[in-house]
Amino acid sequence: ITAFTKLTEIDNVNLVMDWGTPTSGAIAPLVDQKKIPFIAGSYTTTLTDQSQYAVRAWNEPSMLAEKDWEYLRSKGIKKIGILKTNIAYFNDILSGLEKSKKSDEEVTVIDTFQFGDSDFKTSIEKIKNSDIQMVGVFLVSGQISRFYRQSVEMNLNVTTFGTDFFEDNSEIESAQGLMNGAVYP
């Protein structure tokens, strides 16, 4: 809010853009008062519901989940496992996957991680000992490539899908080609 106030009252900007659901949520109620256009880097639809000056720049997680299922069904996948970092965005995509699944489809959360976690070996072993057909890698930058490298070390051969975090060039490079073939909406 302090940064927004500085930008609008001291710097006299004509447009404000913010990345992140929590901060965008704090700013959205203020943009109508200031009558300033606001681009919210947020997936939460309530931001645009509460302000006529706010535009949301991301798709809703439920839309991503629907696209995931569309792809999974085209490949005959019915049992998916999810590895995820504990952030609201991934939790919402997971919720969308669970709501969009059909009665003969399964979504299993293999493990949930915190930022900074980097050991996925126990999770990889769980995957190896399961009947999961495809794994959703809902991890953040810094974790994604580590998961793929550890998967190769442990001889895990499973198809994966992910989120827009898969666009991170440093993760792609750090994975050394191991992300090839992974899909995301």
NORFENNOR-V319849 format. One record per pair of residues at least 12 apart in sequence whose ideal C-beta (glycine too) atoms are under 8 Angstrom apart, sorted by the first residue. I is the first residue (numbers start at 1). GAP is how many residues later the second one is. If there is no record, write none. Layout:
# NORFENNOR-V319849
I,GAP
I,GAP
This chain:
# NORFENNOR-V319849
1,25
1,26
1,29
4,12
4,14
4,23
4,26
8,26
8,28
13,23
14,22
14,23
15,21
15,22
15,23
15,24
16,15
16,20
16,21
16,22
16,23
17,21
17,22
17,23
17,24
17,40
18,20
18,21
18,22
18,23
18,24
19,22
20,21
20,22
21,21
21,22
21,23
21,67
21,68
24,14
24,16
24,17
24,18
24,20
24,23
24,30
25,17
25,19
25,21
25,22
27,13
28,12
28,19
28,22
28,23
28,26
29,21
29,22
31,20
31,22
31,23
32,19
32,20
32,21
35,18
36,17
37,16
37,18
38,13
38,15
38,16
38,17
39,15
39,16
39,18
40,14
40,15
40,16
40,17
41,16
41,17
42,14
42,15
42,16
43,13
43,15
43,16
43,17
43,18
43,46
43,49
44,12
45,15
59,126
60,36
61,28
61,31
61,32
61,34
61,35
62,30
62,33
62,34
62,37
62,38
63,33
63,122
64,29
64,32
64,99
64,121
65,28
65,29
65,30
65,31
65,32
65,34
65,35
66,30
66,34
67,118
68,25
68,29
68,68
68,93
68,117
69,28
69,31
69,32
69,36
71,90
71,112
71,114
72,62
72,89
75,59
77,56
77,57
78,26
78,27
78,28
78,55
79,26
79,27
79,29
79,52
79,53
79,54
79,55
80,17
80,25
80,26
80,27
80,28
80,52
80,53
80,54
80,55
80,56
81,27
81,28
81,29
81,45
81,46
81,49
81,51
81,53
81,54
81,55
82,12
82,15
82,25
82,26
82,27
82,28
82,53
82,54
82,56
83,27
83,28
83,30
83,37
83,40
83,52
83,53
83,54
83,55
83,56
83,64
84,25
84,27
84,28
84,29
84,52
84,54
84,55
85,27
85,28
85,29
85,30
85,32
85,53
85,54
85,55
85,58
86,26
86,27
86,28
87,53
89,74
90,48
90,73
93,45
93,70
94,13
94,15
94,44
97,39
108,22
108,24
110,13
110,16
110,17
110,20
110,22
110,25
111,12
111,15
113,26
113,30
115,25
117,26
118,24
118,25
118,28
119,31
120,23
120,26
120,27
120,30
120,31
121,29
121,33
124,23
124,26
124,27
124,30
124,32
125,29
127,29
127,31
128,26
128,27
128,28
132,26
133,26
134,24
134,25
134,26
134,27
135,23
135,24
135,25
135,26
136,24
136,25
136,26
137,23
137,24
137,25
137,29
137,45
138,24
138,25
138,27
139,23
139,26
140,25
141,24
141,27
141,29
141,30
142,29
144,18
144,21
144,22
144,24
144,27
144,31
144,35
145,26
145,27
145,29
145,30
145,31
145,33
145,34
146,28
148,27
148,30
148,31
149,26
149,27
149,29
151,27
152,26
159,22
159,23
160,19
160,21
160,22
161,21
161,22
161,23
162,20
162,21
162,22
163,21
163,22
164,20
166,13
166,16
166,18
